[in-house]
Amino acid sequence: MTKTQAQRNLREYIDSNGINSVERFIAMTTPSLKFKTQALTWLEQMRIRTRKPVKPDTLALYAMIIHNWLIPQIGEEPLEAVGNGILKRVVAKFVVEGLAAETIDTYCGGAESSCGIGGQQRRRAVVFTKVESRVRATPGR
């Protein structure tokens, strides 16, 4: 077998087994990190950082949001799956629980900060929640 034939056979083997496919690359290089792991890592980094340190009360608020609200709802979601769709589900749960729009904005900011997700979706959901709250509060409705 010549070098050229061997290279051709190798390319065919790689192509037939999907070794160089985009899907396989993403699956092999993306760790299956859960939202809970990332959120707790972020919280710890906020606690120990020395540049622009986070105030203790703010850190306590972040910890409460993450432990009481975010982890129970989306803690086991793979980090790469956490996006606007999942954040929309979280906001819907907050609305059902009767949280105020400002509280929802604060709580979802914890998810956005710890994972860098959902800013535009969060703002839309909060605006919707504010409008919905006003409609419910209007007499005669």
C-alpha positions in Angstrom: 0.0 0.0 0.0 1.3 3.4 -0.9 1.4 6.5 1.3 -1.4 8.1 -0.8 -3.6 5.0 -0.5 -3.0 4.9 3.3 -4.0 8.5 3.6 -7.1 8.0 1.5 -8.1 5.0 3.6 -7.5 7.0 6.8 -9.7 9.9 5.5 -12.4 7.4 4.6 -12.3 5.8 8.0 -12.4 9.2 9.7 -15.4 10.3 7.6 -17.3 7.0 7.9 -17.0 7.1 11.7 -17.9 10.8 12.1 -14.6 11.5 13.9 -14.3 15.0 12.5 -18.0 15.9 12.6 -19.0 19.1 14.3 -21.5 17.2 16.6 -18.7 14.9 17.8 -16.3 17.7 18.4 -18.9 19.6 20.5 -19.8 16.5 22.4 -16.2 15.6 23.2 -15.0 19.1 24.1 -18.0 20.4 26.0 -17.9 19.2 29.6 -21.3 18.2 31.0 -21.2 20.9 33.6 -24.4 21.4 35.6 -25.9 24.8 36.4 -25.6 24.0 40.1 -21.8 23.4 39.8 -21.2 26.6 37.9 -23.5 28.7 40.2 -21.7 27.5 43.3 -18.3 28.1 41.7 -19.3 31.6 40.7 -20.6 32.2 44.3 -17.3 31.1 45.7 -15.4 33.3 43.3 -17.5 36.3 44.4 -16.7 35.5 48.0 -12.9 35.3 47.6 -12.2 38.0 45.0 -10.1 40.9 46.1 -10.6 43.3 43.3 -13.9 45.1 43.8 -15.0 42.8 46.6 -18.7 41.9 47.0 -20.3 43.2 50.2 -21.3 40.5 52.7 -25.0 41.4 52.5 -24.9 41.2 48.7 -23.2 37.9 48.8 -25.8 36.6 51.3 -28.5 37.7 48.9 -26.8 35.9 46.0 -26.4 32.8 48.1 -30.1 32.8 49.1 -31.2 33.3 45.4 -29.0 30.5 44.2 -29.7 28.0 47.0 -33.4 28.7 47.5 -34.6 29.5 44.0 -32.3 28.7 41.2 -30.7 25.4 42.2 -34.1 23.7 43.0 -35.5 24.7 39.6 -32.6 24.4 37.2 -29.6 23.1 39.2 -29.4 19.8 37.3 -29.7 21.3 33.9 -26.6 21.1 31.8 -24.9 24.5 31.6 -25.0 24.6 27.8 -28.7 24.0 27.9 -29.4 27.0 30.2 -30.6 29.9 28.1 -33.6 32.0 27.4 -36.0 29.1 27.3 -35.1 27.8 30.7 -34.9 31.3 32.1 -38.4 31.9 30.8 -39.6 28.8 32.7 -37.9 30.2 35.9 -39.6 33.6 35.5 -43.0 31.8 35.0 -42.4 30.0 38.3 -41.6 33.3 40.0 -44.8 34.8 38.7 -46.8 31.8 39.9 -45.2 32.2 43.4 -46.4 35.8 43.4 -43.0 37.5 43.4 -42.9 41.2 42.4 -41.3 42.2 39.1 -38.4 43.9 40.8 -37.7 40.7 42.8 -37.9 38.6 39.7 -35.4 41.0 38.0 -33.0 40.7 40.9 -33.3 36.9 41.2 -32.9 36.3 37.4 -29.9 38.6 37.5 -28.3 36.0 39.7 -28.7 33.4 37.0 -27.5 35.8 34.3 -24.5 36.8 36.3 -23.4 33.3 37.3 -23.7 31.9 33.8 -24.0 34.9 31.4 -27.4 34.2 30.1 -30.8 35.6 29.4 -30.4 39.4 29.7 -32.9 40.3 26.9 -35.3 37.6 27.8 -35.2 38.5 31.5 -36.0 42.2 30.7 -38.9 41.2 28.5 -40.3 38.8 31.2 -40.0 41.5 33.9 -41.7 44.1 31.7 -44.5 41.6 31.0 -44.7 40.8 34.8 -45.0 44.5 35.6 -47.8 45.0 33.1 -49.6 41.9 34.3 -49.3 43.1 37.9 -50.9 46.4 37.0 -53.7 44.7 35.1 -54.5 42.5 38.1 -54.4 45.5 40.4 -56.8 47.5 38.2 -60.3 47.8 39.8 -63.1 46.1 37.9 -61.0 43.4 36.3 
